[in-house]
């Protein structure tokens, strides 16, 4: 089927290019007409923090939206008449802004606690009509930027809160940097501007179409704001990678004297088949995230899966068409001294490398394993929590607001716990909630408890509990447990009060624990499906088992590097994370799904070529040497492209983007070097023919599917009767 599809695309190449252009333009048109908004709901289903949020939404809607803090600071004191008048005018203007439903000024009677003890800092609590996940970036900018512009030399004005962060974290287009780096690498690999351009064009067509369709996907599922740039990063990497593999096989066939049409079909029949299975593994890995049960992660999984599927389709349809236009002219615009023929000494170098490893398999296996374990060791000290404003870039207003509030009111003031109280009404609710507040104020770790706020119906109260420690401090998490397990039950004993602990810190804690509880299901599901797929492809029990174990080791090593990068050391300074920063558990989950799929890409590329050689002569050692020699160059080149694309995200300001880039870049680098080039050939040499062991009864049950494919036969190159004939492309013609 792949051969027939490739032949059709090759011969109808003009139509195929037109169809892809129409698809790209149509996707842009559909996105402009039906684009959905980015949303992220991180509330953990069944958690107490979600129950508190639902209670606020139902019974206290004025408190269910997000809040921002407009922080003012003056060395001369915020209570001086001039400063008070200027700040009061700012707060009054904020109250008229769109999406603002209420402002509690520090100069009003109910805002008495909103002025610091030294009198230099004050803040207004601004209630919004929706959460930050419902804000667009432009809406956030329209709200926050005029507030920041109202400050001057005498009065510093900053804004805290998630909406303020959203206003400053728009995409900076680092994908372009990765694309330029990828172009340079491809030019060095191929030595031809024409050959370089084909993978780039294929990836860009697929990426553009996927991103536009991803905007329509937002109308169906909640997609977090970090999903589209991450999907772009992955789609760009795999799109170039897949096309690189096919173009490399195409050039090899041309070098053997084949005509362009047969070379194209041969590339799709072999490398294209590996692309299909590699892409399926990536998609399976991503969809495994659905087992976690997190709405935001579901949208992320669908977005990345869609991007990979479309870029894979571009590699299998658009690329054969462009190979038809290029023909033997693919070597045109050659750069001297680089990109020599794939059948030159590059093959012999990799062949010698494989033989070198095979002569010392135990040393290579133990040494590479030791390196992986050493890199993974820091992962044991990783701390899962959510970064807050103190981890934002120093230039962000949210970071400055956090510092002002922490210095003036204490480190826990920026993210108070929100307690919803029900079970009584009217004066009784107010009285019992007041008594509860007095009891909680005596709990160790509580800095203060705000007065109770009662909703209009008089059946729900809200308390704000400020911790003495910062929101991401382990002691603050312990305080949440203390309140839930002992303090609140003891304080409400003998009453009918039902109290739920919510707020950002409680939400983050519940998400971390909820996801952690589902991790065995996620890992087990992804590993099992990947194992079965690889067993089906390679008809072996040993190869898929070895692949799963090696990919787990590579993942652990990548997480070890990530842990070092967020630990505040020299590596952190290098990548722009100078302070110790916790890692949200959602991030390693997403990284694992992506890198496991990408690692399996290289596994399929390498093992399929080894299996192809093994099927020819049955000599395992020779198959490993020849397979590695013929695939190592494309694997290392593809890995270099991936690493450059992923590292480009480290250049952005967003700490989440930096973490993703570091984790994925280190994972690909480790997998393509230590694992594929050392550990795989060493273990395959040690195992010998046992690599391909499969019980006879299981062999009879499994359908025959070959990722390694085969060179096309003369019969397969024949033009099918049901396809209109075209004149053949003359050797050396460009179209």
C-alpha positions in Angstrom: 0.0 0.0 0.0 2.8 2.4 0.9 4.5 1.7 -2.5 1.3 2.3 -4.4 0.7 5.5 -2.5 4.3 6.7 -3.1 4.1 5.9 -6.8 0.8 7.8 -7.1 2.3 10.8 -5.3 5.5 10.7 -7.4 3.6 10.5 -10.7 0.9 13.0 -9.7 3.4 15.3 -8.0 1.9 18.5 -9.3 -1.5 17.6 -8.0 -0.1 16.5 -4.7 1.7 19.8 -4.1 -1.5 21.7 -5.0 -3.5 19.6 -2.6 -1.0 20.2 0.2 -1.0 24.0 -0.6 -4.8 23.9 -0.5 -4.8 22.0 2.8 -2.4 24.5 4.3 -4.4 27.5 3.1 -7.7 25.8 4.0 -6.4 25.1 7.5 -5.5 28.8 7.9 -9.0 29.8 6.8 -10.7 27.3 9.1 -8.5 28.3 12.0 -9.4 32.0 11.5 -13.1 31.2 11.4 -13.4 28.4 14.0 -10.4 28.8 16.3 -11.0 28.0 19.9 -9.4 29.6 23.0 -6.5 28.2 25.0 -7.7 26.8 28.3 -6.1 24.9 31.1 -8.0 23.3 33.9 -5.4 21.8 36.3 -7.9 20.9 39.1 -7.5 17.3 40.1 -10.8 15.4 39.7 -12.1 14.2 43.1 -9.7 16.3 45.1 -10.6 18.6 47.9 -9.2 21.7 46.1 -11.5 21.0 43.2 -14.4 20.7 45.5 -13.5 24.0 47.0 -13.3 25.5 43.5 -16.7 24.1 42.6 -18.2 25.5 45.8 -16.9 28.9 45.0 -18.2 28.7 41.5 -21.7 27.6 42.6 -22.2 29.5 45.9 -19.7 32.4 45.7 -19.3 33.3 42.0 -17.8 36.6 42.9 -14.8 34.7 44.4 -14.6 32.0 41.7 -12.6 34.0 39.2 -8.9 34.8 39.5 -7.5 37.7 41.4 -4.6 40.0 40.7 -2.7 42.2 43.2 -1.9 45.7 42.2 1.1 46.4 44.4 2.4 49.9 45.1 5.7 50.8 46.8 7.1 54.1 47.9 10.2 54.7 50.0 8.5 57.8 51.5 5.5 55.7 52.6 2.2 54.9 50.9 0.1 56.7 53.5 1.5 60.2 52.6 -1.2 62.4 51.1 0.4 62.6 47.6 1.2 58.9 47.3 -2.2 57.9 48.7 -4.0 60.2 46.1 -1.9 58.8 43.2 -2.4 55.2 44.3 -6.1 55.7 45.0 -6.5 57.1 41.5 -4.8 54.0 40.0 -7.1 51.7 42.0 -10.2 53.6 41.0 -9.1 53.3 37.3 -8.5 49.6 37.7 -12.1 49.2 39.0 -13.4 50.4 35.6 -11.5 47.9 33.6 -13.1 45.1 31.6 -13.3 41.8 33.5 -12.8 43.5 36.9 -15.7 42.8 39.3 -14.3 44.3 42.5 -11.4 46.1 44.0 -10.5 46.2 47.7 -8.3 49.2 48.2 -5.8 49.2 51.0 -7.1 52.7 52.0 -10.6 51.4 52.5 -11.8 50.2 55.9 -11.8 46.5 54.9 -8.3 46.9 53.4 -6.5 47.9 56.6 -4.3 44.7 56.5 -3.2 45.5 53.0 -0.5 48.0 54.1 2.9 46.6 55.2 4.1 47.1 58.8 6.8 49.6 57.6 4.2 51.5 55.6 6.1 51.4 52.3 4.1 48.8 50.5 0.4 48.3 49.9 -1.7 46.3 47.5 -5.2 46.3 46.1 -7.0 43.0 45.7 -8.7 42.9 42.3 -11.3 40.3 41.7 -11.9 39.2 38.1 -14.9 37.6 36.4 -13.0 34.6 35.1 -10.0 32.5 35.7 -6.6 33.1 33.9 -7.2 30.0 31.7 -10.1 31.8 30.2 -8.1 34.9 29.4 -6.5 35.4 26.0 -3.0 36.9 26.0 -4.3 40.1 24.5 -7.0 40.4 27.1 -4.4 40.0 29.8 -2.2 42.7 28.2 -5.1 45.1 27.9 -5.7 44.8 31.6 -2.2 44.7 33.0 -0.1 47.0 30.7 -2.0 50.3 31.5 -1.6 49.5 35.2 2.2 49.2 34.9 2.4 52.4 32.9 0.8 54.4 35.7 3.9 54.2 37.9 6.7 56.7 38.1 10.0 57.4 39.8 8.3 58.0 43.2 5.7 55.2 43.1 6.6 51.7 41.9 3.6 49.8 40.5 3.7 46.1 39.9 1.0 43.4 39.3 0.9 39.9 40.7 -1.2 36.9 39.7 -1.5 34.4 36.9 -3.2 36.9 34.5 -0.3 39.3 35.0 2.1 36.4 34.1 0.0 35.6 31.0 0.4 39.1 29.8 4.2 38.7 29.7 4.8 35.2 28.4 3.7 35.4 24.8 5.6 33.2 22.4 8.9 34.6 21.2 9.2 32.5 18.1 12.2 30.5 19.2 11.2 27.8 16.6 12.8 30.0 14.0 16.2 29.7 15.7 15.8 25.9 15.8 14.8 25.9 12.1 17.9 27.9 11.1 20.1 25.5 13.1 18.4 22.5 11.5 19.0 24.0 8.1 22.8 24.3 8.8 23.0 20.7 10.1 21.2 19.4 7.0 23.4 21.3 4.7 26.5 19.8 6.4 25.0 16.3 6.2 23.8 16.5 2.6 26.2 19.1 1.2 23.4 20.1 -1.2 21.0 23.0 -0.8 18.4 21.1 -2.7 18.6 18.0 -0.5 18.6 20.3 2.6 15.5 22.0 1.5 13.3 18.9 1.0 13.1 17.9 4.7 12.6 21.5 5.8 9.8 22.1 3.3 8.1 18.8 4.3 8.3 19.7 8.0 7.0 23.2 7.5 4.0 22.1 5.4 3.1 19.5 8.0 3.8 21.9 10.9 1.8 24.8 9.5 -1.2 22.6 8.7 -1.0 20.9 12.1 -0.8 24.1 14.1 -3.8 25.6 12.3 -5.9 22.4 12.8 -4.8 22.4 16.4 -6.5 25.8 16.8 -9.8 24.2 15.8 -9.1 21.3 18.2 -9.4 23.8 21.0 -13.1 24.0 20.4 -13.4 20.3 21.3 -10.9 19.9 24.2 -9.2 22.1 26.7 -5.7 22.9 25.4 -3.2 24.5 27.7 -1.1 27.5 26.6 2.1 25.5 26.6 0.8 22.8 24.3 1.0 24.5 20.9 4.6 25.6 21.2 5.5 22.1 22.5 3.7 20.5 19.6 5.5 22.8 17.2 8.8 21.8 18.8 8.0 18.1 18.4 6.4 18.3 15.0 9.4 20.3 13.6 11.8 17.8 15.0 10.1 14.6 13.9 9.1 16.1 10.5 12.7 16.9 9.6 13.8 13.6 11.1 11.3 11.5 9.1 12.1 13.3 5.9 15.8 13.1 6.5 15.6 9.3 6.8 13.6 9.0 3.5 15.9 11.5 1.6 19.0 9.7 2.8 17.6 6.3 1.5 16.6 8.0 -1.7 20.2 9.3 -2.3 21.6 5.9 -1.4 19.5 4.3 -4.1 20.5 6.9 -6.6 24.1 6.3 -5.8 23.5 2.6 -6.6 22.4 3.6 -10.1 18.6 3.4 -9.7 16.3 5.7 -11.6 14.6 8.5 -9.5 11.2 6.9 -9.6 12.5 3.5 -8.4 14.7 5.2 -5.8 11.7 7.1 -4.4 9.6 3.9 -4.2 12.6 2.1 -2.6 13.0 4.8 0.0 9.3 4.7 1.0 9.2 0.9 0.9 12.1 0.8 3.5 12.6 4.1 5.3 9.0 5.1 4.8 7.8 1.9 6.5 10.0 2.7 9.5 8.6 6.2 9.6 5.1 4.8 9.9 5.9 2.6 12.8 8.0 5.2 14.5 5.2 7.8 14.2 2.7 5.3 15.5 4.9 4.7 18.6 5.1 8.5 19.2 1.3 8.8 18.9 0.7 5.8 21.2 3.1 7.3 23.8 1.3 10.6 23.7 -2.2 9.1 23.9 -1.0 7.1 26.9 -1.3 10.5 28.8 -5.1 10.1 28.7 -4.7 7.4 31.3 -3.7 10.1 33.8 -7.1 11.7 33.8 -5.9 15.4 33.7 -8.0 17.6 31.4 -5.0 19.9 30.5 -2.8 16.9 29.7 -5.5 15.5 27.5 -5.5 18.6 25.3 -1.7 18.5 25.2 -1.7 14.8 24.2 -4.2 15.4 21.4 -2.4 18.5 20.1 1.0 16.8 19.9 -0.5 13.6 18.4 -2.3 15.6 15.7 1.0 17.4 14.8 3.0 14.2 14.6 0.3 12.5 12.5 0.1 15.3 10.0 3.9 15.7 9.7 4.2 11.9 9.2 1.6 12.1 6.4 3.6 14.9 4.8 6.7 12.7 4.8 4.8 9.9 3.1 2.9 11.9 0.4 4.4 15.4 -0.1 8.0 14.3 0.1 7.7 11.6 -2.7 6.2 14.3 -4.9 9.0 16.7 -4.2 11.5 13.9 -4.9 9.9 13.5 -8.2 10.6 17.2 -9.0 14.2 17.0 -7.7 15.2 13.7 -9.3 18.9 13.5 -9.8 19.1 17.3 -9.3 18.9 16.6 -5.6 22.7 16.9 -5.6 22.6 20.3 -7.2 23.9 23.5 -5.4 26.6 21.4 -3.8 28.7 22.8 -0.9 32.3 21.8 -1.4 34.0 19.4 1.1 30.8 18.4 2.9 28.0 15.9 2.5 29.9 13.4 0.6 28.2 10.4 -1.0 26.5 8.1 1.6 28.6 5.2 0.2 32.0 6.7 0.9 34.3 6.3 3.9 31.5 7.5 6.3 30.0 4.0 6.1 33.4 2.4 6.8 34.0 4.6 9.8 30.7 3.6 11.4 31.4 0.0 10.4 34.7 0.1 12.2 33.1 1.7 15.2 30.5 -1.1 15.4 33.3 -3.7 15.1 35.3 -1.9 17.8 32.3 -2.1 20.1 31.6 -5.7 19.2 35.2 -6.7 20.1 34.7 -5.3 23.6 31.0 -5.8 24.2 31.2 -6.2 28.0 33.3 -3.1 28.5 31.0 -1.1 26.2 27.8 -2.4 27.8 29.0 -1.9 31.4 30.6 1.5 30.7 27.6 3.0 28.9 25.3 1.6 31.6 27.5 3.3 34.3 27.3 6.6 32.5 23.5 6.4 32.2 23.2 5.6 35.9 25.5 8.4 36.9 23.5 10.9 34.8 20.2 9.5 36.3 21.5 9.8 39.9 20.4 13.4 40.5 16.9 12.5 39.5 16.6 10.9 43.0 16.7 14.4 44.5 14.1 16.0 42.2 11.3 17.9 44.0 7.9 17.9 42.3 6.0 21.1 42.9 4.8 24.1 40.9 7.1 27.1 40.4 5.5 30.4 41.4 6.3 34.1 40.8 9.6 33.9 42.5 10.8 31.7 39.7 9.7 34.1 37.0 12.4 36.1 35.2 13.6 39.1 37.3 12.3 41.5 34.6 8.7 40.2 35.0 6.3 42.3 37.0 5.0 39.2 38.7 8.5 38.6 40.1 8.8 42.1 41.3 5.3 42.0 42.9 6.2 38.8 44.6 9.4 40.3 46.1 7.5 43.4 47.3 4.8 41.3 49.0 7.2 38.9 50.5 9.3 41.7 52.0 6.3 43.6 53.2 4.0 40.9 54.4 5.9 37.6 54.5 6.7 34.8 51.9 3.4 33.1 52.1 1.3 36.2 51.3 1.4 35.8 47.5 -0.7 32.6 47.5 -3.0 32.3 50.5 -5.0 29.1 51.1 -8.8 29.6 50.4 -11.1 27.8 52.8 -14.8 27.4 51.9 -17.1 26.9 54.8 -20.7 25.6 54.6 -23.2 23.9 56.9 -24.8 26.9 58.6 -26.3 30.2 57.5 -26.7 33.8 58.5 -25.4 34.9 61.8 -24.7 31.3 62.9 -22.4 30.8 59.9 -20.6 34.1 60.6 -20.1 33.2 64.3 -18.9 29.7 63.8 -16.6 30.7 60.9 -15.1 33.5 63.1 -14.4 30.9 65.8 -12.8 28.6 63.2 -10.6 31.5 62.1 -9.5 32.1 65.6 -8.5 28.5 66.1 -6.7 28.3 62.8 -4.7 31.4 63.6 -3.0 29.5 66.4 -1.9 26.6 64.2 1.9 26.4 63.7 2.9 27.7 60.3 -0.1 30.1 59.9 0.9 33.8 59.7 -2.7 35.2 59.7 -6.3 34.4 58.8 -8.3 37.0 57.0 -11.8 37.9 58.2 -14.6 35.7 56.8 -16.5 36.8 53.7 -20.1 35.6 53.4 -21.9 35.2 50.1 -25.3 37.0 49.4 -27.3 33.9 50.1 -25.6 33.7 53.5 -24.8 30.0 53.3 -21.2 30.0 52.3 -18.1 31.7 53.8 -14.6 32.1 52.6 -11.5 32.3 54.8 -8.0 33.2 53.6 -5.1 31.5 55.4 -1.6 32.9 54.9 1.3 30.6 55.6 4.6 31.7 57.2 6.5 30.0 54.3 6.5 30.5 50.6 3.9 28.6 48.4 6.4 26.1 47.0 8.0 25.4 50.4 7.6 21.9 51.7 6.4 23.4 55.0 3.5 25.0 53.2 2.4 21.6 51.8 2.7 20.2 55.3 0.5 23.0 56.6 -2.2 22.0 54.0 -2.1 18.4 55.4 -2.2 19.6 59.0 -5.3 21.8 58.3 -7.1 19.0 56.5 -6.2 16.1 58.8 -6.2 17.6 62.3 -6.7 21.4 62.7 -10.0 21.8 60.8 -11.6 18.6 62.1 -10.6 19.5 65.7 -11.9 23.1 65.3 -15.2 22.1 63.7 -15.9 19.2 66.1 -19.5 19.6 67.5 -20.6 21.7 64.6 -22.2 21.0 61.2 -19.6 22.9 59.3 -18.1 21.4 56.1 -14.7 23.0 55.3 -12.8 22.5 52.1 -9.2 23.7 51.6 -8.4 25.2 48.2 -6.2 27.9 46.7 -3.2 27.6 44.4 -0.9 25.7 46.9 -3.6 23.2 47.6 -4.4 22.8 43.9 -0.8 22.2 43.1 -0.4 19.6 45.9 -3.5 17.7 44.9 -2.5 17.7 41.2 1.0 16.4 42.1 -0.4 13.6 44.3 -3.2 12.8 41.9 -0.9 12.4 38.9 1.6 10.4 41.0 -1.1 7.9 41.9 -1.8 7.4 38.2 1.8 7.1 37.0 2.0 3.3 37.3 -1.0 3.0 35.0 0.5 5.5 32.5 3.9 3.9 32.5 2.5 0.4 32.4 0.1 1.3 29.5 2.7 3.0 27.3 5.4 0.4 27.9 3.0 -2.5 27.3 1.6 -1.1 24.0 5.1 -0.2 22.8 6.4 -3.6 23.7 3.6 -5.3 21.8 4.0 -3.1 18.8 7.8 -3.7 18.6 7.3 -7.4 19.1 4.8 -7.4 16.2 7.2 -5.4 14.0 10.5 -7.2 14.8 9.0 -10.7 15.7 11.2 -10.9 18.8 10.7 -10.9 22.5 14.2 -9.8 23.3 14.4 -6.7 21.1 11.3 -5.0 22.4 12.2 -5.9 26.0 15.7 -4.5 25.6 14.3 -1.4 23.9 11.8 -0.7 26.8 14.6 -1.1 29.4 17.0 1.1 27.5 14.5 3.8 26.9 13.7 3.9 30.6 17.4 4.3 31.4 17.7 7.1 28.9 14.6 8.8 30.3 16.0 8.6 33.8 19.3 10.0 32.6 17.5 12.9 30.9 15.6 13.7 34.1 18.8 13.6 36.0 20.2 16.3 33.7 17.0 18.3 34.1 17.3 18.0 37.9 20.8 19.4 37.7 19.6 22.3 35.5 16.9 23.4 38.0 19.1 23.0 41.1 20.6 26.5 40.9 24.1 25.4 39.9 26.4 26.3 37.0 24.1 24.4 34.5 21.2 26.4 35.8 23.1 29.7 35.3 23.9 28.6 31.7 20.3 27.9 30.7 18.7 30.9 32.6 17.4 29.1 35.7 19.7 30.6 38.3 17.7 29.7 41.4 16.6 26.3 42.7 13.2 25.7 41.0 10.8 22.9 41.6 9.6 20.8 38.7 5.8 20.4 38.1 5.0 16.7 37.8 3.0 17.3 34.6 6.2 18.4 32.9 8.2 15.1 33.3 5.1 13.2 32.4 4.9 15.1 29.1 8.6 14.8 28.5 8.6 11.1 29.1 5.7 10.6 26.6 7.5 12.6 23.9 11.0 11.3 24.5 9.8 7.7 24.8 8.2 8.0 21.4 11.3 9.7 19.9 13.6 7.1 21.4 11.5 4.4 19.8 11.9 6.3 16.6 15.7 5.7 16.7 15.1 2.2 17.9 12.9 1.5 14.8 15.3 3.2 12.5 18.3 1.3 13.7 16.8 -2.1 14.4 14.8 -2.2 11.2 18.0 -1.6 9.2 19.8 -4.3 11.3 16.9 -6.7 10.8 16.9 -5.9 7.1 20.6 -7.0 6.9 20.0 -10.0 9.2 17.2 -11.3 6.9 19.7 -11.2 4.0 22.4 -13.4 5.4 21.5 -14.5 8.9 24.8 -13.3 10.4 23.9 -11.3 13.6 27.3 -9.7 14.1 27.6 -8.6 10.5 24.0 -7.4 10.5 24.7 -5.2 13.5 27.8 -3.8 11.9 26.3 -3.1 8.5 23.0 -1.9 10.0 24.7 0.6 12.3 27.0 1.7 9.5 24.0 2.4 7.2 21.8 4.1 9.8 24.2 5.8 12.2 24.8 8.8 10.0 21.1 9.6 9.6 20.4 8.9 13.3 23.2 11.3 14.5 22.1 13.9 12.0 18.5 13.6 13.0 19.5 13.8 16.7 21.5 16.9 16.0 18.4 18.5 14.3 16.2 17.5 17.3 18.7 18.8 19.9 19.0 22.1 18.1 15.3 22.5 17.8 14.7 21.6 21.5 17.5 23.8 22.8 16.1 26.8 20.9 13.3 26.8 23.5 15.9 27.3 26.3 16.4 30.8 24.8 12.9 31.8 25.8 12.0 33.4 29.1 9.3 30.9 30.2 10.7 28.5 32.8 8.4 25.7 31.6 9.6 26.1 28.1 13.2 25.9 29.3 12.5 22.8 31.3 10.9 21.1 28.3 13.7 22.1 26.0 16.4 20.9 28.4 14.7 17.6 29.2 14.0 16.7 25.5 17.3 17.9 24.2 19.3 15.9 26.7 17.1 12.8 26.2 17.6 12.8 22.4 21.4 13.4 22.8 21.8 10.6 25.4 19.6 8.2 23.4 21.3 8.8 20.0 24.8 8.6 21.4 25.2 6.5 24.5 22.3 4.2 23.9 22.1 3.7 20.1 25.8 4.0 19.3 27.2 2.0 22.2 24.7 0.1 24.4 22.6 -1.3 21.5 25.5 -2.8 19.4 27.2 -4.1 22.6 24.1 -5.9 23.9 23.2 -7.2 20.5 26.6 -8.7 20.1 26.3 -10.3 23.6 22.9 -11.7 22.8 23.8 -12.9 19.3 21.0 -14.8 17.5 19.0 -14.7 20.7 18.1 -11.1 19.7 15.6 -12.6 17.3 14.1 -15.3 19.5 10.4 -15.7 19.4 8.5 -18.9 20.5 7.0 -20.8 17.6 3.5 -20.7 18.9 3.6 -16.9 19.3 5.2 -16.5 15.8 2.2 -18.4 14.4 -0.3 -16.2 16.2 1.2 -12.8 15.3 0.4 -11.2 11.9 3.4 -10.5 9.7 4.3 -6.8 9.7 7.8 -5.6 8.7 9.0 -2.2 9.6 12.3 -2.8 7.8 10.5 -3.3 4.5 12.4 -4.4 1.4 13.8 -3.0 -1.8 11.0 -2.8 -4.4 10.9 -5.5 -7.0 10.5 -5.1 -10.7 6.8 -6.0 -10.5 6.2 -3.4 -7.8 7.7 -0.7 -9.9 5.4 -1.4 -12.7 2.7 1.2 -13.2 -0.7 -0.1 -12.1 -3.3 -0.5 -14.8 -5.8 1.8 -13.0 -3.4 4.7 -12.9 -3.0 6.9 -16.0 0.4 6.7 -17.4 2.8 9.7 -17.6 6.1 10.0 -19.5 8.9 8.8 -17.3 11.2 11.4 -15.8 14.5 11.5 -17.7 17.7 11.0 -15.7 19.0 14.3 -14.6 15.7 16.1 -15.1 14.5 18.3 -12.3 10.7 17.7 -12.9 
